[in-house]
Amino acid sequence: MGKGPIMGRLRMKRRFSGDPGGAPRRTSSRASNRAADLAGHGFAAVFRAIKAVRPVRPIHPRGISLVGELNLTGAAGRAAAGLPAASGIAWLDDAGTRQVRGRFSRSVGLPESLPDILGLALRTSAASGDTGAAGAGDSADVGDVLFASTGWGVPGRFMLLPKLDVGSARFTTLMPYRGANGPVLLGLRTVSLPGRATGRADTRGNFKESLATGDWTLALHYATPAGRWVQAGLLHLRAAAHDAGHTDSTETDSTKTEGADTAIRFDPLKHPLPGAGTYPWARRLRERSYRAARRPSPRIIGAPDPAGFTAADRNSANRRHGSADERNTMSTVTQVFNSPASSVWKVIADGWLYSGWVVGASRIRSVDAHWPEVGSLLHHSVGSWPLLINDSTKVTAADPGRQLELIARGWPIGEAKVVITLEELGEQCRVTMSEDAVRGPGLAVPKALRDPIITVRNRETLQRLELMAAGGAGN
């Protein structure tokens, strides 16, 4: 009789105190897991949709390969400095220097003149002299950690924040790790940039180049979800020597140097940090998206290989004409010019004239000296100031005086294959221009709508090309 009321009171106390034995905690856990499952399915669907038009890396498409060192003060060092000592994560609480490989990137892949969500992925080694991780000394990989630009306070540290200036950006892991003492969030803030850096968060210009000349130094912090940040160490990063597995298809052999993109795929679920567990809801939220992002995708016919030139590119000097069947599937415009083919080819062969006749091209930034040979690049801008997109066009096949095949890029709009064919007609010539989207959001537009838009634009393009040829441009 007496024991029953006592047990009842204990059960009631556990329910309202949050004791793990209480039903409300179990119910709350199941509800959060269900919510995370739903959100995870939603994120995975979004990733699959993006992957359909951006098959290699759905997000963070371009990056800079980095190497460096992470110096951690450890729990003892923090205690000596009067800071909170134990974080509850062994990786943070052990002092030492860890070698780091990393990747800096822009998440959405917007034009680099616009703010974007910035990402910093790191893979760390064991501490110097520690062979326990994999028996390989300081070269043993320990784990991956992903940071994104967010706010620094509460609730900003849990909200993605687009940034244009890398120096003022704050990075967090967004979701907490599960430490021995409870949830732990990691954060980074810039201490100093390389001397030549302007601060612009780009992956192709000044910031990338500056990382080849000096270190990007960041302070590593940790905090409870609502607590104050505690500095745990310093991270020094610089451009890595060229990675043979780079994925930036716009780089030629002459530009594959420090900071080329890396083929490493960072995954904190597969490669966790020692002592840094993952909450079930966080895993459910992430893992489906990670699988969707990394699922192999069939390459789109005509698109450049993401790792560089394809075998078809290298052999395209022997390929004189695209098949008629292939051209028939593209939007095609034909016009008879009152100029010989040689005059028209002179205009096409002068890359600096490209913006004069190609509708949409605003300016030319640089032209490879061997343009229009196979593999050469023309760097242009698309759009109107101040909304300009800097990108490039690559020659994938060339038959001088007769035909030119190009892959024209204009991300985030995408990429298009263009084939220009010249046929001699005495003092005249017939010019045929075939084009279609091969990669990117343009493919999401139904072909029945896409073709008329391309046709109208290319009719104007051919009219401009005829006027320039008749006026002697390119001579």
Secondary structure, 3 states (H helix, E strand, C coil): CCHHHHHHHHHHHHHHHCCCCCHHHHHHHHHHHHHHHHHHHHHHHHHHHHHHHCCCCCCCCCEEEEEEEEEECHHHHHHHCCCCCCCCCHHHHCCEEEEEEEEEEECCCCCCCCCECEEEEEEEEEECCCCCCCCCHHHCEEEEEEEEEECCCCCHHHCECCECECCCCEEECCCCEEECCEEEEEEEEEEECCCCCCCECCCCCHHHHHCCCCCEEEEEEEECCCCCCEEEEEEEEEECCCCCCCCCCCCCHHHCCCCCCCCCCCCCCCCCCCCCECCHHHHHHHHHHHHHHHCCCCCCCCCCCCCCCCHHHHHHHHCCCCCHHHHHCCEEEEEEECCCHHHHHHHHHCHHHHHHHCCCEEEEEEECCCCCCCCCEEEEEEEECCEEEEEEEEEEEEECCCEEEEEEECCCCCEEEEEEEEEEECCEEEEEEEEEEEECHHHHCCHHHHHHHHHHHHHHHHHHHHHHHHCCCCC
